[in-house]
Amino acid sequence: MGVTETNAPESGPARRRIDRVLAPDFIADLAQMSVAELRARRMEADAEENDLSYVRRVLHGRLDMLDAEIDRRSSRRDSPDVVAEVVRILSTPAPTLGRGSRSLPGQPSRLAEHRRAVERLIADPAVSYVTALSDEGLQQVRAQLATQERQVSDQRRQVQAVVDLMSKELTVRHRNGEAGVNNLLA
């Protein structure tokens, strides 16, 4: 999916947004940055967080389907109604956001790229046809997706830390009048 690396490169030009946002120089000298640059970088980091959240939600959906199949097999139900189970999973509301969680509006900024990644994931027979997998195969696919989800979640937490640092700096600037409306109009 292109989002599984957890550390940004230490040097050299970063091409991917995730690499730029997590590069040490992205948040270096925040106090010296102009308000416009600070806002632009925070928007870039917000967009990356939104994209990572999208990928994470897709992975959670697939994991929910795998877990449902594992549960169905462990309960020894004879007549699996896979369609009904998928409908139940997809219609279950997402958990409410806890304290400190973020709600990011809109679609991911790189929607076409993410759709291709999701299509590759869905096209994988091991993920799409869970009822055809052996018990061992089911557990292997689940472990792979869980690893991928942890990597995406780790990256998302790192990006959130960057957003938080920038937001704190902007808050300081608002308090001392540097980032007020009057400065925007000047």
C-alpha positions in Angstrom: 0.0 0.0 0.0 3.0 2.3 0.2 2.3 3.3 3.8 4.1 0.6 5.7 7.5 2.3 6.3 7.6 3.7 9.8 10.6 6.0 9.7 11.3 9.0 7.5 14.7 9.2 5.9 17.3 11.1 7.8 18.7 13.0 4.8 18.0 13.7 1.2 15.0 15.1 -0.5 11.7 13.5 0.6 9.4 12.8 -2.3 6.4 11.3 -0.4 4.4 13.5 1.8 4.7 11.1 4.7 8.5 11.4 4.4 8.4 15.2 4.3 6.0 15.4 7.3 8.1 13.0 9.4 11.4 14.4 8.4 13.1 16.2 11.3 13.5 19.4 9.4 9.7 19.7 8.9 9.3 20.8 12.5 12.7 22.3 13.1 12.7 25.9 14.2 9.0 26.2 14.5 9.4 29.5 16.4 11.3 31.0 13.5 8.8 29.9 10.8 6.4 32.4 9.4 2.7 32.0 10.3 1.9 31.3 6.6 4.6 28.6 6.4 3.5 27.1 9.7 -0.1 26.9 8.6 0.8 25.4 5.2 2.9 22.7 6.9 0.2 21.9 9.4 -2.3 21.6 6.5 0.1 19.2 4.8 0.4 17.1 8.0 -3.4 17.2 8.5 -3.9 15.9 4.9 -1.4 13.1 5.6 -3.2 12.2 8.8 -6.5 12.1 6.9 -5.1 9.8 4.3 -3.6 7.5 6.9 -6.9 7.4 8.7 -8.6 6.3 5.5 -6.2 3.4 4.9 -6.6 2.4 8.6 -10.4 2.4 8.3 -10.2 0.1 5.2 -7.8 -2.2 7.1 -10.2 -2.3 10.1 -13.1 -3.3 7.9 -11.1 -6.2 6.4 -10.0 -7.3 9.9 -13.6 -7.1 11.1 -14.6 -9.5 8.2 -11.8 -11.9 9.0 -12.7 -11.8 12.7 -16.3 -12.6 11.8 -15.2 -15.6 9.8 -12.9 -16.8 12.7 -15.8 -16.3 15.1 -18.2 -18.2 12.8 -15.8 -21.1 12.6 -15.1 -21.2 16.3 -18.8 -21.2 17.1 -19.3 -24.1 14.7 -22.3 -22.6 13.0 -23.3 -25.0 10.2 -24.9 -22.6 7.7 -22.7 -19.5 7.3 -24.7 -16.5 6.1 -21.6 -14.6 4.9 -23.7 -11.9 3.2 -25.7 -11.2 6.3 -22.5 -11.0 8.4 -20.9 -8.6 6.0 -24.0 -6.4 6.0 -23.9 -6.4 9.8 -20.2 -5.5 10.0 -20.6 -2.7 7.4 -23.8 -1.3 9.1 -22.3 -1.2 12.6 -21.5 2.3 13.5 -17.9 3.2 14.1 -17.0 3.6 17.8 -17.4 7.1 19.1 -14.2 9.2 19.1 -12.5 9.1 22.5 -10.8 12.0 24.2 -8.0 13.3 22.1 -9.2 11.6 19.0 -9.6 13.6 15.8 -12.4 13.7 13.4 -11.1 14.6 9.9 -13.7 15.7 7.4 -13.7 14.8 3.7 -12.1 12.3 1.5 -8.4 11.6 1.5 -6.4 14.0 -0.6 -4.8 11.2 -2.7 -8.1 9.3 -3.2 -7.2 7.7 -6.5 -3.9 6.3 -5.1 -5.7 5.0 -2.0 -8.5 3.5 -4.2 -5.9 1.6 -6.2 -4.3 0.3 -2.9 -7.7 -0.7 -1.6 -8.6 -2.4 -4.9 -5.4 -4.4 -4.7 -6.2 -5.4 -1.2 -9.8 -6.4 -2.1 -8.6 -8.3 -5.2 -6.4 -10.5 -3.1 -8.2 -13.8 -3.0 -6.9 -14.5 0.5 -8.7 -11.4 1.8 -11.8 -11.5 -0.4 -12.8 -15.1 -0.1 -12.3 -15.8 3.6 -14.6 -18.8 3.6 -12.3 -20.6 1.1 -9.3 -20.2 3.4 -8.1 -22.9 5.7 -8.1 -22.0 9.4 -4.3 -21.6 9.2 -4.6 -19.4 6.1 -7.2 -17.3 7.7 -4.9 -16.7 10.7 -2.0 -15.9 8.4 -3.9 -13.3 6.4 -5.3 -11.8 9.6 -1.8 -11.5 11.1 -0.5 -9.8 7.9 -3.3 -7.3 7.9 -2.9 -6.6 11.6 0.8 -5.9 11.1 -0.1 -3.5 8.3 -2.7 -1.8 10.5 -0.2 -1.4 13.3 2.3 0.2 10.9 -0.3 2.6 9.6 -1.4 3.4 13.1 2.2 4.1 14.2 2.7 6.5 11.3 -0.6 8.2 12.1 0.4 8.7 15.7 3.8 10.2 14.5 1.9 12.6 12.1 -0.5 13.5 14.9 2.5 14.5 17.1 3.7 16.8 14.3 0.2 18.4 13.9 0.1 18.9 17.7 3.5 20.6 17.8 2.4 23.0 15.0 -1.0 23.6 16.5 0.7 24.5 19.9 3.0 27.0 18.1 0.0 28.5 16.3 -1.8 28.8 19.6 1.1 30.7 21.1 1.2 33.0 18.1 -2.6 33.6 18.4 -2.2 34.5 22.1 0.6 37.0 21.5 -1.2 38.5 18.5 1.2 37.3 15.7 -1.4 35.1 14.0 -4.5 37.2 14.5 -7.0 38.2 11.8 -5.5 41.6 11.5 -2.1 40.1 10.5 -3.9 38.0 7.8 -5.4 41.1 6.3 -2.2 43.0 6.3 
